[in-house]
Amino acid sequence: MSVTQVKIALSGGPAELAATERSVLASALDRTLKIRHGAGYEHFVHGGEFEAGDIAVFRWSHRTKIAE
């Protein structure tokens, strides 16, 4: 079985999230991406939107804190 990787762009979320973290590879479009940021995680979801034809746009949905 092969895993398909797609290029994604992140939209929204905290302004201080580094630009290098705003484009990552994701193996599935139907799951929430969780990116560690500070003392928590920023959650991004794909709503079916693409830019430049093949870059899936994931929009910020919410933040969770890391459990201690």
PDB file of N, H, CA, C and O in Angstrom:
ATOM      1  N   MET A   1       0.848  -1.173   0.000  1.00  0.00           N
ATOM      2  CA  MET A   1       0.000   0.000   0.000  1.00  0.00           C
ATOM      3  C   MET A   1       0.895   1.237   0.000  1.00  0.00           C
ATOM      4  O   MET A   1       1.856   1.316   0.764  1.00  0.00           O
ATOM      5  N   SER A   2       0.571   2.204  -0.863  1.00  0.00           N
ATOM      6  H   SER A   2      -0.210   2.140  -1.484  1.00  0.00           H
ATOM      7  CA  SER A   2       1.367   3.425  -0.886  1.00  0.00           C
ATOM      8  C   SER A   2       0.588   4.558  -0.230  1.00  0.00           C
ATOM      9  O   SER A   2      -0.640   4.615  -0.304  1.00  0.00           O
ATOM     10  N   VAL A   3       1.311   5.439   0.400  1.00  0.00           N
ATOM     11  H   VAL A   3       2.308   5.393   0.460  1.00  0.00           H
ATOM     12  CA  VAL A   3       0.708   6.584   1.072  1.00  0.00           C
ATOM     13  C   VAL A   3       0.914   7.799   0.184  1.00  0.00           C
ATOM     14  O   VAL A   3       2.042   8.121  -0.190  1.00  0.00           O
ATOM     15  N   THR A   4      -0.168   8.465  -0.148  1.00  0.00           N
ATOM     16  H   THR A   4      -1.084   8.204   0.155  1.00  0.00           H
ATOM     17  CA  THR A   4      -0.094   9.665  -0.979  1.00  0.00           C
ATOM     18  C   THR A   4       0.152  10.873  -0.100  1.00  0.00           C
ATOM     19  O   THR A   4      -0.537  11.084   0.898  1.00  0.00           O
ATOM     20  N   GLN A   5       1.127  11.652  -0.476  1.00  0.00           N
ATOM     21  H   GLN A   5       1.687  11.481  -1.286  1.00  0.00           H
ATOM     22  CA  GLN A   5       1.440  12.882   0.238  1.00  0.00           C
ATOM     23  C   GLN A   5       0.965  14.047  -0.614  1.00  0.00           C
ATOM     24  O   GLN A   5       1.168  14.057  -1.828  1.00  0.00           O
ATOM     25  N   VAL A   6       0.343  15.012   0.010  1.00  0.00           N
ATOM     26  H   VAL A   6       0.178  15.003   0.996  1.00  0.00           H
ATOM     27  CA  VAL A   6      -0.101  16.212  -0.703  1.00  0.00           C
ATOM     28  C   VAL A   6       0.475  17.447  -0.028  1.00  0.00           C
ATOM     29  O   VAL A   6       0.641  17.492   1.191  1.00  0.00           O
ATOM     30  N   LYS A   7       0.772  18.433  -0.835  1.00  0.00           N
ATOM     31  H   LYS A   7       0.637  18.397  -1.825  1.00  0.00           H
ATOM     32  CA  LYS A   7       1.278  19.701  -0.320  1.00  0.00           C
ATOM     33  C   LYS A   7       0.101  20.480   0.240  1.00  0.00           C
ATOM     34  O   LYS A   7      -0.962  20.534  -0.379  1.00  0.00           O
ATOM     35  N   ILE A   8       0.284  21.085   1.411  1.00  0.00           N
ATOM     36  H   ILE A   8       1.147  21.042   1.913  1.00  0.00           H
ATOM     37  CA  ILE A   8      -0.789  21.872   2.005  1.00  0.00           C
ATOM     38  C   ILE A   8      -0.290  23.246   2.413  1.00  0.00           C
ATOM     39  O   ILE A   8       0.910  23.459   2.588  1.00  0.00           O
ATOM     40  N   ALA A   9      -1.213  24.164   2.560  1.00  0.00           N
ATOM     41  H   ALA A   9      -2.188  23.991   2.417  1.00  0.00           H
ATOM     42  CA  ALA A   9      -0.932  25.502   3.082  1.00  0.00           C
ATOM     43  C   ALA A   9      -1.837  25.717   4.283  1.00  0.00           C
ATOM     44  O   ALA A   9      -2.998  25.306   4.273  1.00  0.00           O
ATOM     45  N   LEU A  10      -1.311  26.357   5.314  1.00  0.00           N
ATOM     46  H   LEU A  10      -0.368  26.691   5.322  1.00  0.00           H
ATOM     47  CA  LEU A  10      -2.097  26.652   6.506  1.00  0.00           C
ATOM     48  C   LEU A  10      -2.610  28.082   6.438  1.00  0.00           C
ATOM     49  O   LEU A  10      -1.885  28.994   6.039  1.00  0.00           O
ATOM     50  N   SER A  11      -3.867  28.271   6.832  1.00  0.00           N
ATOM     51  H   SER A  11      -4.455  27.530   7.156  1.00  0.00           H
ATOM     52  CA  SER A  11      -4.479  29.588   6.805  1.00  0.00           C
ATOM     53  C   SER A  11      -5.042  29.897   8.186  1.00  0.00           C
ATOM     54  O   SER A  11      -5.740  29.071   8.774  1.00  0.00           O
ATOM     55  N   GLY A  12      -4.741  31.081   8.703  1.00  0.00           N
ATOM     56  H   GLY A  12      -4.174  31.752   8.225  1.00  0.00           H
ATOM     57  CA  GLY A  12      -5.229  31.463  10.022  1.00  0.00           C
ATOM     58  C   GLY A  12      -4.300  30.985  11.124  1.00  0.00           C
ATOM     59  O   GLY A  12      -3.165  30.581  10.870  1.00  0.00           O
ATOM     60  N   GLY A  13      -4.792  31.037  12.334  1.00  0.00           N
ATOM     61  H   GLY A  13      -5.714  31.365  12.540  1.00  0.00           H
ATOM     62  CA  GLY A  13      -3.968  30.660  13.487  1.00  0.00           C
ATOM     63  C   GLY A  13      -3.164  31.841  13.976  1.00  0.00           C
ATOM     64  O   GLY A  13      -3.318  32.959  13.483  1.00  0.00           O
ATOM     65  N   PRO A  14      -2.297  31.588  14.956  1.00  0.00           N
ATOM     66  CA  PRO A  14      -1.532  32.685  15.538  1.00  0.00           C
ATOM     67  C   PRO A  14      -0.541  33.300  14.549  1.00  0.00           C
ATOM     68  O   PRO A  14       0.119  32.594  13.787  1.00  0.00           O
ATOM     69  N   ALA A  15      -0.452  34.616  14.579  1.00  0.00           N
ATOM     70  H   ALA A  15      -0.988  35.191  15.198  1.00  0.00           H
ATOM     71  CA  ALA A  15       0.441  35.335  13.670  1.00  0.00           C
ATOM     72  C   ALA A  15       1.901  34.964  13.894  1.00  0.00           C
ATOM     73  O   ALA A  15       2.706  34.996  12.964  1.00  0.00           O
ATOM     74  N   GLU A  16       2.240  34.610  15.134  1.00  0.00           N
ATOM     75  H   GLU A  16       1.586  34.583  15.890  1.00  0.00           H
ATOM     76  CA  GLU A  16       3.642  34.301  15.424  1.00  0.00           C
ATOM     77  C   GLU A  16       4.059  32.890  15.022  1.00  0.00           C
ATOM     78  O   GLU A  16       5.216  32.515  15.212  1.00  0.00           O
ATOM     79  N   LEU A  17       3.139  32.102  14.471  1.00  0.00           N
ATOM     80  H   LEU A  17       2.199  32.406  14.316  1.00  0.00           H
ATOM     81  CA  LEU A  17       3.499  30.784  13.965  1.00  0.00           C
ATOM     82  C   LEU A  17       4.472  30.996  12.810  1.00  0.00           C
ATOM     83  O   LEU A  17       4.155  31.701  11.852  1.00  0.00           O
ATOM     84  N   ALA A  18       5.633  30.399  12.894  1.00  0.00           N
ATOM     85  H   ALA A  18       5.891  29.826  13.672  1.00  0.00           H
ATOM     86  CA  ALA A  18       6.703  30.639  11.927  1.00  0.00           C
ATOM     87  C   ALA A  18       6.256  30.314  10.505  1.00  0.00           C
ATOM     88  O   ALA A  18       5.524  29.349  10.284  1.00  0.00           O
ATOM     89  N   ALA A  19       6.691  31.112   9.557  1.00  0.00           N
ATOM     90  H   ALA A  19       7.286  31.896   9.736  1.00  0.00           H
ATOM     91  CA  ALA A  19       6.328  30.912   8.152  1.00  0.00           C
ATOM     92  C   ALA A  19       6.763  29.541   7.651  1.00  0.00           C
ATOM     93  O   ALA A  19       6.091  28.955   6.803  1.00  0.00           O
ATOM     94  N   THR A  20       7.864  29.025   8.156  1.00  0.00           N
ATOM     95  H   THR A  20       8.410  29.501   8.845  1.00  0.00           H
ATOM     96  CA  THR A  20       8.342  27.711   7.729  1.00  0.00           C
ATOM     97  C   THR A  20       7.390  26.605   8.154  1.00  0.00           C
ATOM     98  O   THR A  20       7.413  25.520   7.572  1.00  0.00           O
ATOM     99  N   GLU A  21       6.554  26.852   9.154  1.00  0.00           N
ATOM    100  H   GLU A  21       6.535  27.733   9.627  1.00  0.00           H
ATOM    101  CA  GLU A  21       5.605  25.852   9.610  1.00  0.00           C
ATOM    102  C   GLU A  21       4.254  25.967   8.922  1.00  0.00           C
ATOM    103  O   GLU A  21       3.337  25.207   9.234  1.00  0.00           O
ATOM    104  N   ARG A  22       4.120  26.891   8.005  1.00  0.00           N
ATOM    105  H   ARG A  22       4.865  27.508   7.752  1.00  0.00           H
ATOM    106  CA  ARG A  22       2.814  27.127   7.401  1.00  0.00           C
ATOM    107  C   ARG A  22       2.613  26.345   6.111  1.00  0.00           C
ATOM    108  O   ARG A  22       1.593  26.519   5.444  1.00  0.00           O
ATOM    109  N   SER A  23       3.531  25.515   5.756  1.00  0.00           N
ATOM    110  H   SER A  23       4.360  25.374   6.297  1.00  0.00           H
ATOM    111  CA  SER A  23       3.373  24.634   4.610  1.00  0.00           C
ATOM    112  C   SER A  23       4.023  23.304   4.965  1.00  0.00           C
ATOM    113  O   SER A  23       5.233  23.232   5.179  1.00  0.00           O
ATOM    114  N   VAL A  24       3.219  22.260   5.026  1.00  0.00           N
ATOM    115  H   VAL A  24       2.235  22.318   4.853  1.00  0.00           H
ATOM    116  CA  VAL A  24       3.715  20.937   5.415  1.00  0.00           C
ATOM    117  C   VAL A  24       3.115  19.886   4.499  1.00  0.00           C
ATOM    118  O   VAL A  24       2.223  20.188   3.707  1.00  0.00           O
ATOM    119  N   LEU A  25       3.597  18.653   4.602  1.00  0.00           N
ATOM    120  H   LEU A  25       4.321  18.407   5.246  1.00  0.00           H
ATOM    121  CA  LEU A  25       3.018  17.557   3.846  1.00  0.00           C
ATOM    122  C   LEU A  25       2.026  16.812   4.722  1.00  0.00           C
ATOM    123  O   LEU A  25       2.288  16.593   5.905  1.00  0.00           O
ATOM    124  N   ALA A  26       0.905  16.424   4.165  1.00  0.00           N
ATOM    125  H   ALA A  26       0.692  16.602   3.204  1.00  0.00           H
ATOM    126  CA  ALA A  26      -0.105  15.668   4.909  1.00  0.00           C
ATOM    127  C   ALA A  26      -0.484  14.446   4.092  1.00  0.00           C
ATOM    128  O   ALA A  26      -0.580  14.525   2.867  1.00  0.00           O
ATOM    129  N   SER A  27      -0.699  13.318   4.752  1.00  0.00           N
ATOM    130  H   SER A  27      -0.621  13.253   5.747  1.00  0.00           H
ATOM    131  CA  SER A  27      -1.033  12.091   4.038  1.00  0.00           C
ATOM    132  C   SER A  27      -2.534  11.921   3.846  1.00  0.00           C
ATOM    133  O   SER A  27      -2.957  11.065   3.069  1.00  0.00           O
ATOM    134  N   ALA A  28      -3.351  12.716   4.537  1.00  0.00           N
ATOM    135  H   ALA A  28      -3.007  13.412   5.168  1.00  0.00           H
ATOM    136  CA  ALA A  28      -4.801  12.592   4.397  1.00  0.00           C
ATOM    137  C   ALA A  28      -5.463  13.951   4.510  1.00  0.00           C
ATOM    138  O   ALA A  28      -5.093  14.770   5.351  1.00  0.00           O
ATOM    139  N   LEU A  29      -6.433  14.177   3.663  1.00  0.00           N
ATOM    140  H   LEU A  29      -6.734  13.512   2.980  1.00  0.00           H
ATOM    141  CA  LEU A  29      -7.139  15.456   3.683  1.00  0.00           C
ATOM    142  C   LEU A  29      -8.318  15.453   4.646  1.00  0.00           C
ATOM    143  O   LEU A  29      -8.880  16.507   4.943  1.00  0.00           O
ATOM    144  N   ASP A  30      -8.692  14.286   5.132  1.00  0.00           N
ATOM    145  H   ASP A  30      -8.235  13.430   4.891  1.00  0.00           H
ATOM    146  CA  ASP A  30      -9.900  14.179   5.958  1.00  0.00           C
ATOM    147  C   ASP A  30      -9.626  14.181   7.457  1.00  0.00           C
ATOM    148  O   ASP A  30     -10.528  13.898   8.246  1.00  0.00           O
ATOM    149  N   ARG A  31      -8.422  14.490   7.856  1.00  0.00           N
ATOM    150  H   ARG A  31      -7.690  14.720   7.215  1.00  0.00           H
ATOM    151  CA  ARG A  31      -8.135  14.529   9.290  1.00  0.00           C
ATOM    152  C   ARG A  31      -7.666  15.920   9.709  1.00  0.00           C
ATOM    153  O   ARG A  31      -7.248  16.731   8.883  1.00  0.00           O
ATOM    154  N   THR A  32      -7.745  16.168  10.989  1.00  0.00           N
ATOM    155  H   THR A  32      -8.085  15.509  11.661  1.00  0.00           H
ATOM    156  CA  THR A  32      -7.293  17.442  11.544  1.00  0.00           C
ATOM    157  C   THR A  32      -5.777  17.404  11.718  1.00  0.00           C
ATOM    158  O   THR A  32      -5.234  16.437  12.251  1.00  0.00           O
ATOM    159  N   LEU A  33      -5.106  18.445  11.274  1.00  0.00           N
ATOM    160  H   LEU A  33      -5.547  19.231  10.842  1.00  0.00           H
ATOM    161  CA  LEU A  33      -3.663  18.558  11.500  1.00  0.00           C
ATOM    162  C   LEU A  33      -3.439  19.251  12.832  1.00  0.00           C
ATOM    163  O   LEU A  33      -4.092  20.248  13.142  1.00  0.00           O
ATOM    164  N   LYS A  34      -2.525  18.725  13.608  1.00  0.00           N
ATOM    165  H   LYS A  34      -1.995  17.916  13.356  1.00  0.00           H
ATOM    166  CA  LYS A  34      -2.198  19.267  14.920  1.00  0.00           C
ATOM    167  C   LYS A  34      -0.744  19.715  14.879  1.00  0.00           C
ATOM    168  O   LYS A  34       0.152  18.889  14.707  1.00  0.00           O
ATOM    169  N   ILE A  35      -0.501  21.011  15.037  1.00  0.00           N
ATOM    170  H   ILE A  35      -1.229  21.682  15.177  1.00  0.00           H
ATOM    171  CA  ILE A  35       0.867  21.542  14.996  1.00  0.00           C
ATOM    172  C   ILE A  35       1.193  22.126  16.350  1.00  0.00           C
ATOM    173  O   ILE A  35       0.486  22.998  16.855  1.00  0.00           O
ATOM    174  N   ARG A  36       2.290  21.629  16.942  1.00  0.00           N
ATOM    175  H   ARG A  36       2.864  20.920  16.532  1.00  0.00           H
ATOM    176  CA  ARG A  36       2.694  22.117  18.254  1.00  0.00           C
ATOM    177  C   ARG A  36       3.160  23.557  18.148  1.00  0.00           C
ATOM    178  O   ARG A  36       3.935  23.918  17.262  1.00  0.00           O
ATOM    179  N   HIS A  37       2.672  24.368  19.069  1.00  0.00           N
ATOM    180  H   HIS A  37       2.043  24.075  19.789  1.00  0.00           H
ATOM    181  CA  HIS A  37       3.045  25.786  19.082  1.00  0.00           C
ATOM    182  C   HIS A  37       2.988  26.267  20.525  1.00  0.00           C
ATOM    183  O   HIS A  37       1.923  26.262  21.143  1.00  0.00           O
ATOM    184  N   GLY A  38       4.118  26.677  21.056  1.00  0.00           N
ATOM    185  H   GLY A  38       4.983  26.681  20.554  1.00  0.00           H
ATOM    186  CA  GLY A  38       4.170  27.130  22.448  1.00  0.00           C
ATOM    187  C   GLY A  38       3.766  26.006  23.383  1.00  0.00           C
ATOM    188  O   GLY A  38       4.295  24.899  23.284  1.00  0.00           O
ATOM    189  N   ALA A  39       2.831  26.274  24.291  1.00  0.00           N
ATOM    190  H   ALA A  39       2.401  27.173  24.371  1.00  0.00           H
ATOM    191  CA  ALA A  39       2.393  25.281  25.272  1.00  0.00           C
ATOM    192  C   ALA A  39       1.101  24.593  24.832  1.00  0.00           C
ATOM    193  O   ALA A  39       0.304  24.154  25.661  1.00  0.00           O
ATOM    194  N   GLY A  40       0.908  24.506  23.511  1.00  0.00           N
ATOM    195  H   GLY A  40       1.556  24.863  22.838  1.00  0.00           H
ATOM    196  CA  GLY A  40      -0.312  23.868  23.038  1.00  0.00           C
ATOM    197  C   GLY A  40      -0.191  23.400  21.605  1.00  0.00           C
ATOM    198  O   GLY A  40       0.899  23.341  21.036  1.00  0.00           O
ATOM    199  N   TYR A  41      -1.328  23.073  21.040  1.00  0.00           N
ATOM    200  H   TYR A  41      -2.213  23.122  21.502  1.00  0.00           H
ATOM    201  CA  TYR A  41      -1.404  22.631  19.655  1.00  0.00           C
ATOM    202  C   TYR A  41      -2.405  23.496  18.909  1.00  0.00           C
ATOM    203  O   TYR A  41      -3.472  23.820  19.432  1.00  0.00           O
ATOM    204  N   GLU A  42      -2.058  23.865  17.695  1.00  0.00           N
ATOM    205  H   GLU A  42      -1.192  23.602  17.271  1.00  0.00           H
ATOM    206  CA  GLU A  42      -2.970  24.571  16.804  1.00  0.00           C
ATOM    207  C   GLU A  42      -3.576  23.513  15.884  1.00  0.00           C
ATOM    208  O   GLU A  42      -2.854  22.690  15.321  1.00  0.00           O
ATOM    209  N   HIS A  43      -4.893  23.535  15.731  1.00  0.00           N
ATOM    210  H   HIS A  43      -5.479  24.204  16.188  1.00  0.00           H
ATOM    211  CA  HIS A  43      -5.601  22.548  14.927  1.00  0.00           C
ATOM    212  C   HIS A  43      -6.091  23.191  13.637  1.00  0.00           C
ATOM    213  O   HIS A  43      -6.671  24.276  13.653  1.00  0.00           O
ATOM    214  N   PHE A  44      -5.852  22.507  12.517  1.00  0.00           N
ATOM    215  H   PHE A  44      -5.381  21.625  12.504  1.00  0.00           H
ATOM    216  CA  PHE A  44      -6.244  22.987  11.199  1.00  0.00           C
ATOM    217  C   PHE A  44      -7.043  21.897  10.489  1.00  0.00           C
ATOM    218  O   PHE A  44      -6.715  20.716  10.604  1.00  0.00           O
ATOM    219  N   VAL A  45      -8.087  22.281   9.758  1.00  0.00           N
ATOM    220  H   VAL A  45      -8.354  23.240   9.665  1.00  0.00           H
ATOM    221  CA  VAL A  45      -8.922  21.322   9.031  1.00  0.00           C
ATOM    222  C   VAL A  45      -9.027  21.724   7.554  1.00  0.00           C
ATOM    223  O   VAL A  45      -8.957  22.903   7.207  1.00  0.00           O
ATOM    224  N   HIS A  46      -9.196  20.716   6.701  1.00  0.00           N
ATOM    225  H   HIS A  46      -9.253  19.758   6.983  1.00  0.00           H
ATOM    226  CA  HIS A  46      -9.339  20.945   5.263  1.00  0.00           C
ATOM    227  C   HIS A  46     -10.816  20.959   4.919  1.00  0.00           C
ATOM    228  O   HIS A  46     -11.544  20.022   5.248  1.00  0.00           O
ATOM    229  N   GLY A  47     -11.260  22.017   4.258  1.00  0.00           N
ATOM    230  H   GLY A  47     -10.669  22.778   3.991  1.00  0.00           H
ATOM    231  CA  GLY A  47     -12.665  22.150   3.897  1.00  0.00           C
ATOM    232  C   GLY A  47     -12.919  21.955   2.412  1.00  0.00           C
ATOM    233  O   GLY A  47     -13.975  22.340   1.909  1.00  0.00           O
ATOM    234  N   GLY A  48     -11.962  21.360   1.703  1.00  0.00           N
ATOM    235  H   GLY A  48     -11.105  21.047   2.112  1.00  0.00           H
ATOM    236  CA  GLY A  48     -12.136  21.120   0.275  1.00  0.00           C
ATOM    237  C   GLY A  48     -11.539  22.185  -0.622  1.00  0.00           C
ATOM    238  O   GLY A  48     -11.623  22.080  -1.846  1.00  0.00           O
ATOM    239  N   GLU A  49     -10.938  23.210  -0.036  1.00  0.00           N
ATOM    240  H   GLU A  49     -10.871  23.296   0.958  1.00  0.00           H
ATOM    241  CA  GLU A  49     -10.372  24.320  -0.806  1.00  0.00           C
ATOM    242  C   GLU A  49      -8.936  24.003  -1.251  1.00  0.00           C
ATOM    243  O   GLU A  49      -8.155  23.411  -0.506  1.00  0.00           O
ATOM    244  N   PHE A  50      -8.611  24.416  -2.497  1.00  0.00           N
ATOM    245  H   PHE A  50      -9.245  24.897  -3.102  1.00  0.00           H
ATOM    246  CA  PHE A  50      -7.257  24.257  -3.036  1.00  0.00           C
ATOM    247  C   PHE A  50      -6.798  25.591  -3.601  1.00  0.00           C
ATOM    248  O   PHE A  50      -7.611  26.395  -4.057  1.00  0.00           O
ATOM    249  N   GLU A  51      -5.495  25.821  -3.569  1.00  0.00           N
ATOM    250  H   GLU A  51      -4.835  25.167  -3.198  1.00  0.00           H
ATOM    251  CA  GLU A  51      -4.926  27.014  -4.213  1.00  0.00           C
ATOM    252  C   GLU A  51      -3.852  26.545  -5.171  1.00  0.00           C
ATOM    253  O   GLU A  51      -3.233  25.502  -4.959  1.00  0.00           O
ATOM    254  N   ALA A  52      -3.632  27.306  -6.212  1.00  0.00           N
ATOM    255  H   ALA A  52      -4.134  28.154  -6.383  1.00  0.00           H
ATOM    256  CA  ALA A  52      -2.651  26.960  -7.251  1.00  0.00           C
ATOM    257  C   ALA A  52      -2.911  25.562  -7.806  1.00  0.00           C
ATOM    258  O   ALA A  52      -1.983  24.884  -8.246  1.00  0.00           O
ATOM    259  N   GLY A  53      -4.159  25.134  -7.787  1.00  0.00           N
ATOM    260  H   GLY A  53      -4.914  25.685  -7.430  1.00  0.00           H
ATOM    261  CA  GLY A  53      -4.532  23.863  -8.388  1.00  0.00           C
ATOM    262  C   GLY A  53      -4.341  22.615  -7.549  1.00  0.00           C
ATOM    263  O   GLY A  53      -5.210  21.744  -7.531  1.00  0.00           O
ATOM    264  N   ASP A  54      -3.203  22.512  -6.844  1.00  0.00           N
ATOM    265  H   ASP A  54      -2.496  23.220  -6.859  1.00  0.00           H
ATOM    266  CA  ASP A  54      -2.931  21.252  -6.151  1.00  0.00           C
ATOM    267  C   ASP A  54      -2.466  21.402  -4.703  1.00  0.00           C
ATOM    268  O   ASP A  54      -2.011  20.426  -4.105  1.00  0.00           O
ATOM    269  N   ILE A  55      -2.568  22.596  -4.130  1.00  0.00           N
ATOM    270  H   ILE A  55      -2.937  23.389  -4.616  1.00  0.00           H
ATOM    271  CA  ILE A  55      -2.163  22.815  -2.740  1.00  0.00           C
ATOM    272  C   ILE A  55      -3.424  22.911  -1.884  1.00  0.00           C
ATOM    273  O   ILE A  55      -4.202  23.857  -2.011  1.00  0.00           O
ATOM    274  N   ALA A  56      -3.615  21.922  -1.013  1.00  0.00           N
ATOM    275  H   ALA A  56      -2.983  21.154  -0.911  1.00  0.00           H
ATOM    276  CA  ALA A  56      -4.795  21.884  -0.149  1.00  0.00           C
ATOM    277  C   ALA A  56      -4.659  22.929   0.948  1.00  0.00           C
ATOM    278  O   ALA A  56      -3.619  23.019   1.601  1.00  0.00           O
ATOM    279  N   VAL A  57      -5.712  23.721   1.151  1.00  0.00           N
ATOM    280  H   VAL A  57      -6.557  23.648   0.621  1.00  0.00           H
ATOM    281  CA  VAL A  57      -5.705  24.759   2.180  1.00  0.00           C
ATOM    282  C   VAL A  57      -6.363  24.220   3.443  1.00  0.00           C
ATOM    283  O   VAL A  57      -7.518  23.796   3.424  1.00  0.00           O
ATOM    284  N   PHE A  58      -5.608  24.243   4.543  1.00  0.00           N
ATOM    285  H   PHE A  58      -4.669  24.588   4.558  1.00  0.00           H
ATOM    286  CA  PHE A  58      -6.123  23.856   5.856  1.00  0.00           C
ATOM    287  C   PHE A  58      -6.323  25.126   6.666  1.00  0.00           C
ATOM    288  O   PHE A  58      -5.388  25.906   6.846  1.00  0.00           O
ATOM    289  N   ARG A  59      -7.530  25.333   7.152  1.00  0.00           N
ATOM    290  H   ARG A  59      -8.289  24.700   7.006  1.00  0.00           H
ATOM    291  CA  ARG A  59      -7.859  26.536   7.933  1.00  0.00           C
ATOM    292  C   ARG A  59      -7.819  26.227   9.423  1.00  0.00           C
ATOM    293  O   ARG A  59      -8.195  25.141   9.864  1.00  0.00           O
ATOM    294  N   TRP A  60      -7.347  27.225  10.194  1.00  0.00           N
ATOM    295  H   TRP A  60      -7.041  28.107   9.836  1.00  0.00           H
ATOM    296  CA  TRP A  60      -7.263  27.089  11.645  1.00  0.00           C
ATOM    297  C   TRP A  60      -8.652  26.880  12.214  1.00  0.00           C
ATOM    298  O   TRP A  60      -9.599  27.559  11.817  1.00  0.00           O
ATOM    299  N   SER A  61      -8.782  25.921  13.164  1.00  0.00           N
ATOM    300  H   SER A  61      -8.013  25.369  13.487  1.00  0.00           H
ATOM    301  CA  SER A  61     -10.094  25.694  13.767  1.00  0.00           C
ATOM    302  C   SER A  61     -10.098  25.966  15.271  1.00  0.00           C
ATOM    303  O   SER A  61     -11.054  26.542  15.792  1.00  0.00           O
ATOM    304  N   HIS A  62      -9.038  25.558  15.973  1.00  0.00           N
ATOM    305  H   HIS A  62      -8.262  25.090  15.549  1.00  0.00           H
ATOM    306  CA  HIS A  62      -8.994  25.812  17.419  1.00  0.00           C
ATOM    307  C   HIS A  62      -7.619  25.474  17.980  1.00  0.00           C
ATOM    308  O   HIS A  62      -6.753  24.946  17.282  1.00  0.00           O
ATOM    309  N   ARG A  63      -7.444  25.789  19.255  1.00  0.00           N
ATOM    310  H   ARG A  63      -8.147  26.217  19.822  1.00  0.00           H
ATOM    311  CA  ARG A  63      -6.182  25.527  19.971  1.00  0.00           C
ATOM    312  C   ARG A  63      -6.491  24.681  21.196  1.00  0.00           C
ATOM    313  O   ARG A  63      -7.517  24.865  21.850  1.00  0.00           O
ATOM    314  N   THR A  64      -5.596  23.754  21.496  1.00  0.00           N
ATOM    315  H   THR A  64      -4.762  23.605  20.965  1.00  0.00           H
ATOM    316  CA  THR A  64      -5.697  22.979  22.739  1.00  0.00           C
ATOM    317  C   THR A  64      -4.383  23.123  23.486  1.00  0.00           C
ATOM    318  O   THR A  64      -3.328  23.327  22.887  1.00  0.00           O
ATOM    319  N   LYS A  65      -4.468  23.012  24.817  1.00  0.00           N
ATOM    320  H   LYS A  65      -5.325  22.846  25.304  1.00  0.00           H
ATOM    321  CA  LYS A  65      -3.276  23.070  25.669  1.00  0.00           C
ATOM    322  C   LYS A  65      -2.722  21.670  25.851  1.00  0.00           C
ATOM    323  O   LYS A  65      -3.457  20.684  25.815  1.00  0.00           O
ATOM    324  N   ILE A  66      -1.409  21.600  26.050  1.00  0.00           N
ATOM    325  H   ILE A  66      -0.811  22.401  26.079  1.00  0.00           H
ATOM    326  CA  ILE A  66      -0.761  20.323  26.311  1.00  0.00           C
ATOM    327  C   ILE A  66      -1.078  19.914  27.744  1.00  0.00           C
ATOM    328  O   ILE A  66      -0.910  20.707  28.670  1.00  0.00           O
ATOM    329  N   ALA A  67      -1.536  18.678  27.929  1.00  0.00           N
ATOM    330  H   ALA A  67      -1.673  18.033  27.177  1.00  0.00           H
ATOM    331  CA  ALA A  67      -1.848  18.180  29.262  1.00  0.00           C
ATOM    332  C   ALA A  67      -0.558  17.948  30.043  1.00  0.00           C
ATOM    333  O   ALA A  67       0.452  17.508  29.494  1.00  0.00           O
ATOM    334  N   GLU A  68      -0.617  18.247  31.311  1.00  0.00           N
ATOM    335  H   GLU A  68      -1.438  18.603  31.757  1.00  0.00           H
ATOM    336  CA  GLU A  68       0.572  18.053  32.156  1.00  0.00           C
ATOM    337  C   GLU A  68       0.466  16.765  32.924  1.00  0.00           C
ATOM    338  O   GLU A  68       1.369  16.427  33.689  1.00  0.00           O
TER     339      GLU A  68
END
